Amino acid sequence: MKMTRSIPGLLICLSMNALPAEARDQAASDSTGLPGDNFSLQGALELFKKAGSPEEFEKLLNTSQNKVNNLDLNEDGQIDYIRVINKKENDVQIFVLQALVSDQESQDIAVIELEKTGQDNAVVQIAGDEDIFGEETIIEPGDDDNAYNAAGSSVARGPNVEPVETATDVAIVVNVWAWPCVRYVYAPSYRLWISPWTWAARPAWWRPWKPLSWQVYRPIRYRYRPHYVVVHTHRVAYAPRLYRPMRVTSVTVRTRHQVTVTNYRTSRSTHSVTASRNNKQYHATRKTTTVEGPRGNKVSRTKTTVRRKR
């Protein structure tokens, strides 16, 4: 297995077998085994930032050079095509990223949630689907010249500046109004983009490619991580309600990855520990569950159970 990396004026080929054993073990340990390992949420937001329109964004997602998408959900040896479907209500817009699995099934991969919050302000997040990432995974911009805090003031920059903590994640919000695609979709003349492409009808420019192994894709995927952060709250509170009735899942994908997803959720939600006190042993189990909050957002609840061991 070889990994190829391009550097201006130089092409380097590294054999994965030549990597130190520690590096190979680290690469393997980073893999969850979930389908989401093969899709970069940070990369998708980066492409959305660069695109001039939703149509261009869809093309960038399905361009091999960008290597954001490494999904082969139907396991046919070729990358799945991802279409983009836009829905809007007032100032809230969502962009569903949906993989074509077969002529009868599609699977949502993620949803970009966008809201215009002022004349020249907008916020964005991307939420990965729980069937693909094991649990809903929310990513947002975290380092930008247009960041402002919860009070609406611009954020100071510098190595010693610390973000303000609130009850709902770090209260630093990036204003994405300057992103070309954001301005485009809020223009008065904009018409919602609903991808016309299907399993039987693909765009003439699309050229599918073979998926990369995890060891090769991992460093490519991680290059999109800077400037994006994982959070646990929907900033666009209405977006989940707007999306819920149109969510599409594949029975084939869910069945194929059911064991891996279940094991992942169990390992993430339940933690056990045994301790001694006054010569008596106690067993504590902490279980975290995610439920829907009053505004449609996800809320984590933790329950701790302590039992004396006999």
Secondary structure per residue as TSV (DSSP state, phi and psi in degrees):
chain	resnum	aa	ss	phi	psi
A	1	M	-	360.0	131.6
A	2	K	E	-122.1	146.9
A	3	M	E	-115.1	127.4
A	4	T	E	-112.2	131.9
A	5	R	E	-129.4	129.6
A	6	S	E	-93.8	132.4
A	7	I	E	-129.1	138.0
A	8	P	T	-46.7	120.1
A	9	G	T	80.2	2.9
A	10	L	E	-150.9	138.2
A	11	L	E	-122.6	121.2
A	12	I	E	-113.0	129.8
A	13	C	E	-114.8	122.7
A	14	L	E	-114.7	129.4
A	15	S	E	-80.1	129.2
A	16	M	G	-62.9	-30.2
A	17	N	G	-68.6	-20.3
A	18	A	G	-84.2	-11.4
A	19	L	S	-68.5	148.6
A	20	P	-	-57.8	149.8
A	21	A	H	-57.8	-36.4
A	22	E	H	-63.0	-39.6
A	23	A	H	-67.8	-39.3
A	24	R	H	-66.4	-39.6
A	25	D	H	-64.7	-38.8
A	26	Q	H	-64.2	-42.3
A	27	A	H	-62.2	-42.2
A	28	A	H	-67.5	-37.7
A	29	S	H	-70.4	-24.1
A	30	D	T	-75.4	-15.5
A	31	S	-	-82.6	130.4
A	32	T	-	-90.1	-15.3
A	33	G	S	83.6	-3.4
A	34	L	S	-80.9	156.0
A	35	P	G	-58.1	-31.4
A	36	G	G	-62.0	-16.5
A	37	D	G	-57.8	-25.8
A	38	N	G	-103.3	24.4
A	39	F	B	-146.4	130.7
A	40	S	-	-97.2	110.3
A	41	L	H	-65.5	-39.9
A	42	Q	H	-62.6	-40.8
A	43	G	H	-64.4	-38.0
A	44	A	H	-63.3	-42.4
A	45	L	H	-65.2	-36.1
A	46	E	H	-64.6	-39.4
A	47	L	H	-69.5	-37.7
A	48	F	H	-61.9	-36.1
A	49	K	H	-65.9	-35.9
A	50	K	H	-84.2	-27.1
A	51	A	-	-68.6	152.6
A	52	G	S	-95.4	-11.7
A	53	S	S	-162.4	163.1
A	54	P	H	-59.9	-34.1
A	55	E	H	-64.4	-43.3
A	56	E	H	-66.9	-36.6
A	57	F	H	-59.8	-44.5
A	58	E	H	-60.9	-39.1
A	59	K	H	-66.9	-40.7
A	60	L	H	-64.0	-38.3
A	61	L	H	-61.0	-32.8
A	62	N	T	-104.2	24.0
A	63	T	-	-105.7	125.1
A	64	S	G	-61.5	-33.4
A	65	Q	G	-62.4	-27.5
A	66	N	G	-78.0	-27.6
A	67	K	-	51.6	36.5
A	68	V	-	-81.6	-38.6
A	69	N	B	-102.6	119.2
A	70	N	-	-126.7	25.8
A	71	L	-	-82.8	135.0
A	72	D	-	-134.9	72.1
A	73	L	T	-67.7	-30.4
A	74	N	T	-91.6	-0.7
A	75	E	-	54.4	45.0
A	76	D	S	-99.4	6.0
A	77	G	S	86.6	6.2
A	78	Q	S	-132.8	149.8
A	79	I	-	-63.2	139.4
A	80	D	-	-76.4	141.0
A	81	Y	-	-76.9	136.5
A	82	I	E	-113.8	122.1
A	83	R	E	-101.9	160.1
A	84	V	E	-117.8	130.1
A	85	I	E	-124.9	124.1
A	86	N	E	-104.1	138.4
A	87	K	E	-137.5	145.7
A	88	K	E	-139.5	143.3
A	89	E	E	-145.3	115.2
A	90	N	T	56.3	-123.4
A	91	D	T	-95.5	5.7
A	92	V	E	-101.0	131.2
A	93	Q	E	-130.9	145.6
A	94	I	E	-126.6	149.9
A	95	F	E	-128.8	107.8
A	96	V	E	-86.0	127.9
A	97	L	E	-99.1	113.3
A	98	Q	E	-126.2	124.8
A	99	A	E	-87.7	139.0
A	100	L	E	-86.5	112.8
A	101	V	-	-93.5	-39.8
A	102	S	S	-158.4	-174.5
A	103	D	S	-71.8	-10.9
A	104	Q	S	-119.2	-13.6
A	105	E	-	-131.2	144.5
A	106	S	E	-132.6	162.4
A	107	Q	E	-139.8	124.5
A	108	D	E	-68.8	134.8
A	109	I	E	-101.0	-44.2
A	110	A	E	-163.1	166.8
A	111	V	E	-132.0	126.0
A	112	I	E	-88.0	124.8
A	113	E	E	-109.2	123.0
A	114	L	E	-130.9	137.8
A	115	E	E	-142.6	133.7
A	116	K	E	-84.9	117.1
A	117	T	E	-105.5	-1.3
A	118	G	E	-172.4	-179.4
A	119	Q	T	-59.4	-38.7
A	120	D	T	-128.9	35.5
A	121	N	E	-136.2	142.9
A	122	A	E	-155.1	149.1
A	123	V	E	-122.7	152.1
A	124	V	E	-143.1	147.2
A	125	Q	E	-144.1	163.5
A	126	I	E	-128.2	133.2
A	127	A	E	-115.9	117.9
A	128	G	E	-77.8	140.2
A	129	D	-	-67.1	141.1
A	130	E	H	-67.2	-26.5
A	131	D	H	-74.8	-18.9
A	132	I	H	-98.7	-39.3
A	133	F	H	-106.3	4.5
A	134	G	S	86.8	-34.6
A	135	E	S	-153.8	158.0
A	136	E	-	-60.8	125.0
A	137	T	E	-118.9	119.0
A	138	I	E	-108.4	128.2
A	139	I	E	-122.4	143.0
A	140	E	E	-144.9	161.3
A	141	P	E	-61.0	140.3
A	142	G	-	-128.9	-3.0
A	143	D	S	-150.5	105.4
A	144	D	-	-156.6	151.5
A	145	D	T	-67.3	-18.2
A	146	N	T	-102.5	26.8
A	147	A	E	-79.5	146.3
A	148	Y	E	-141.5	159.3
A	149	N	E	-91.6	-177.8
A	150	A	T	-61.4	-25.1
A	151	A	T	-83.8	-5.7
A	152	G	S	93.4	1.9
A	153	S	-	-88.1	152.2
A	154	S	B	-66.4	152.1
A	155	V	-	-94.1	131.3
A	156	A	-	-66.9	151.3
A	157	R	-	-115.2	155.2
A	158	G	S	142.2	161.4
A	159	P	T	-66.4	-20.4
A	160	N	T	-103.1	4.1
A	161	V	-	-81.7	128.5
A	162	E	-	-110.0	142.7
A	163	P	-	-68.1	154.3
A	164	V	-	-82.6	129.1
A	165	E	B	-89.8	138.4
A	166	T	-	-131.8	-179.6
A	167	A	S	-71.6	-16.6
A	168	T	S	-123.3	76.3
A	169	D	S	67.6	-179.5
A	170	V	B	-69.6	128.3
A	171	A	-	-84.4	48.9
A	172	I	E	-115.1	122.5
A	173	V	E	-117.4	135.7
A	174	V	E	-95.9	124.4
A	175	N	-	-78.9	114.4
A	176	V	-	-103.1	18.2
A	177	W	T	-60.6	-27.4
A	178	A	T	-75.8	-12.6
A	179	W	S	-66.7	129.3
A	180	P	H	-55.0	-41.1
A	181	C	H	-67.5	-32.7
A	182	V	H	-64.9	-48.3
A	183	R	H	-63.0	-36.7
A	184	Y	H	-61.9	-44.9
A	185	V	H	-78.6	-11.2
A	186	Y	T	-103.6	6.2
A	187	A	S	-70.7	144.2
A	188	P	T	-57.2	-30.4
A	189	S	T	-88.5	0.0
A	190	Y	-	-70.5	135.9
A	191	R	-	-112.7	137.3
A	192	L	-	-53.0	135.3
A	193	W	-	-90.3	117.3
A	194	I	B	-123.2	109.8
A	195	S	-	-51.4	129.5
A	196	P	-	-83.3	-4.9
A	197	W	-	-85.9	142.9
A	198	T	-	-131.6	-178.3
A	199	W	S	-58.7	-38.5
A	200	A	S	-87.1	-18.2
A	201	A	-	-128.4	107.5
A	202	R	-	-112.1	154.7
A	203	P	-	-64.6	148.5
A	204	A	T	-65.1	-26.5
A	205	W	T	-80.7	-13.3
A	206	W	-	-76.5	130.7
A	207	R	-	-127.3	102.4
A	208	P	-	-64.4	155.1
A	209	W	-	-135.0	167.2
A	210	K	-	-79.6	139.3
A	211	P	-	-66.7	149.4
A	212	L	-	-88.0	153.4
A	213	S	-	-68.7	160.9
A	214	W	H	-59.7	-40.8
A	215	Q	H	-60.5	-33.8
A	216	V	H	-83.4	-40.0
A	217	Y	H	-74.7	-29.9
A	218	R	H	-52.3	-54.2
A	219	P	H	-66.0	-28.5
A	220	I	H	-69.2	-43.3
A	221	R	H	-63.0	-39.6
A	222	Y	H	-72.4	-17.2
A	223	R	T	-68.8	-16.6
A	224	Y	T	-87.9	-6.2
A	225	R	-	-68.6	-37.4
A	226	P	T	-55.6	142.8
A	227	H	T	77.2	5.9
A	228	Y	E	-129.8	146.0
A	229	V	E	-130.7	154.7
A	230	V	E	-90.4	130.5
A	231	V	E	-127.5	176.7
A	232	H	S	-126.9	11.6
A	233	T	S	-134.8	139.0
A	234	H	-	-76.1	118.0
A	235	R	S	-73.0	-33.4
A	236	V	S	-92.7	87.8
A	237	A	T	-61.3	-30.4
A	238	Y	T	-82.7	-16.5
A	239	A	H	-57.0	-44.4
A	240	P	H	-59.7	-36.5
A	241	R	H	-67.4	-37.9
A	242	L	H	-67.4	-35.7
A	243	Y	H	-83.3	-35.2
A	244	R	G	-50.6	-45.6
A	245	P	G	-68.0	-17.9
A	246	M	G	-107.9	4.7
A	247	R	-	-61.3	136.3
A	248	V	-	-122.3	130.1
A	249	T	-	-129.2	157.5
A	250	S	-	-106.8	126.5
A	251	V	H	-62.5	-39.0
A	252	T	H	-61.5	-46.8
A	253	V	H	-65.8	-44.5
A	254	R	H	-62.6	-43.7
A	255	T	H	-65.9	-42.0
A	256	R	H	-63.5	-33.9
A	257	H	T	-112.2	13.0
A	258	Q	H	-59.2	-45.2
A	259	V	H	-64.7	-45.3
A	260	T	H	-63.5	-43.5
A	261	V	H	-64.0	-44.6
A	262	T	H	-62.0	-45.6
A	263	N	H	-62.7	-38.7
A	264	Y	H	-64.4	-45.7
A	265	R	H	-65.3	-38.0
A	266	T	H	-65.4	-44.1
A	267	S	H	-67.4	-28.0
A	268	R	H	-83.1	-26.1
A	269	S	H	-102.7	-20.9
A	270	T	E	-121.9	128.2
A	271	H	E	-132.0	134.1
A	272	S	E	-121.5	148.6
A	273	V	E	-148.8	144.2
A	274	T	E	-115.3	130.8
A	275	A	E	-137.2	160.8
A	276	S	E	-116.6	143.3
A	277	R	E	-151.2	127.9
A	278	N	T	53.2	43.2
A	279	N	T	64.2	18.3
A	280	K	E	-121.0	141.3
A	281	Q	E	-99.9	139.0
A	282	Y	E	-126.2	146.2
A	283	H	E	-117.9	120.8
A	284	A	E	-112.0	134.1
A	285	T	E	-122.8	125.9
A	286	R	E	-113.3	123.4
A	287	K	E	-122.0	127.9
A	288	T	E	-109.0	127.3
A	289	T	E	-121.6	153.2
A	290	T	E	-110.8	125.3
A	291	V	E	-125.3	168.6
A	292	E	E	-85.3	128.5
A	293	G	-	-80.5	178.2
A	294	P	T	-65.9	-20.4
A	295	R	T	-107.5	17.2
A	296	G	S	87.0	-1.2
A	297	N	-	-86.2	166.7
A	298	K	E	-89.4	133.4
A	299	V	E	-124.7	130.1
A	300	S	E	-91.8	134.2
A	301	R	E	-125.5	133.6
A	302	T	E	-114.5	131.6
A	303	K	E	-122.0	126.5
A	304	T	E	-110.8	127.1
A	305	T	E	-117.2	126.0
A	306	V	E	-115.0	125.9
A	307	R	E	-128.2	139.9
A	308	R	E	-79.3	130.7
A	309	K	-	-79.6	140.3
A	310	R	-	-101.1	360.0
